Structures are given as structure tokens and as C-alpha cells.
Amino acid sequence: MLGAGGCQWCACLPPYVRAARSYCWVSPGVGGKIVHALKYAGWRDVSAAMADRIARLQWPADVVEERTALVPVPLATTRERERGYNQSELIASALARRWLIPVWSGVIERTRQTRTQTELTPGERLGNVAGAFRVRNSTRATLRGAHVVLVDDVVTTGATLGACAFALFEAGSRIISYVTFGRAAAAGDRLQQ
């Protein structure tokens, strides 16, 4: 589990984001290899072990009491077709069984194709995903007043999670929290050994 000492981007989260948690650092170490195996080598089954570890994370009591559903970050249609699955949805489904809350897949959709974030600088990442997500009209009533937990495999700058959270908040979610398996270190972060 990552340390409780705070991080560079947590201080910049908007007020409607209540909490953010990641299980491990993705680099250096095994965490990045696990994420890579899930995303690019077809190791779908590893998502259950990832969810086991995520389920051990400590949360503020109000998040545990209020979380209504898990919302996986959507993949671009072409990437999901190529991969055959959405890795965030696999993690969310496994985590839902442990937390006993539903997964609301398909709530968020991409409005346009974006470049892969792995090729971009932090500033380019923000521009790449700005306005790239929206909530489907058919799901807006479900979101109204809910505390949803956005699920992704890894967070680097928080740009994708931030863009999804903004779409959820604008559609009526009261509070959003983030959970990822891995987190990439930012300048100034202290990695625990």
C-alpha cells in the first residue's frame, strides 16, 4: 500500500473528489509488470489478485459507508476491440464482489478517440483527455447524488481520472473517489522501500 504521507497531485484534486487510493507503485518493481501483463499480454485472471490487494486499502469511514458503485474508466472502442476487454472493468468487477457494491459499466463514454497517454508529457495528457468523456444520458438519473468510485489500472498524472470525474460530477454525482492498482511516481514523490 502506498504511504499515507500525501502526494503531489492529491493536493490538486477538485473538491468533489473525496479520496484517492492506489495499491502500489508501478515503477520500479513488480507492480508495473502486473499492469503490463493485464493490459498487453492478455492475463485477464490477474485482475482478481489485483482486486484482492485493492480491497485491503484503508479508506475514510464516510467513503466506505457511502460508496454506491464502481465506475470503470472506459477504453476507446478500437482499443477495447483489439484487446478484447477493458482492464479497468475487469478490476472493477472483481473488486465489486469483494466490496459488495455494483459496477456501473457504460456510464461514461468517450466522445472522441485520444492518443495513448503513455506517449505524452503531463501537460499533453491534460489536453489529450479534456472533454474526451461524457456520461450517457440514460444513466444520469442513476448517478444523481451518488458517491461513485472510479476504477482504473494505473494513475500517472490523474488527467484521465480527472476528466472522468468532471463528467460524473457534471451529470449529478455528489462525490467521486478514485482507486487504482498502481501509481506512477511523480517528481517529488518519496517511494517507500
MOBEL-V529783 format. One record per pair of residues at least 6 apart in sequence whose C-alpha atoms are under 6 Angstrom apart, sorted by the first residue. I is the first residue (numbers start at 1). GAP is how many residues later the second one is. Records with the same first field share a line. If there is no record, write none. Layout:
I->GAP + GAP
This chain:
1->22 + 23
2->22
16->159
17->158 + 159 + 160
18->159
19->158
20->157 + 158 + 159
21->158
22->157 + 158 + 159 + 160
23->31 + 158 + 159
24->158
25->157 + 158 + 159
26->6 + 156 + 157 + 158
37->6
38->6
47->44
48->46
51->40 + 43 + 44
67->80 + 81
68->79 + 80
69->32 + 33 + 34 + 79
70->33 + 78 + 79 + 80
71->32 + 33 + 78 + 79 + 80
72->16 + 17 + 78 + 79
73->79
80->6
88->64 + 65
96->6
107->28 + 29 + 32
108->26 + 27
109->24 + 25
110->22 + 23
111->21 + 22
112->20
117->8
126->33
133->31
134->33
140->31
143->29 + 30
144->28 + 29
145->28 + 29
146->27 + 28
147->27 + 28 + 29
148->28
149->27 + 28 + 29
150->28
151->28 + 29
152->28
153->27 + 28
154->26 + 27 + 28 + 29
155->28
156->27 + 28
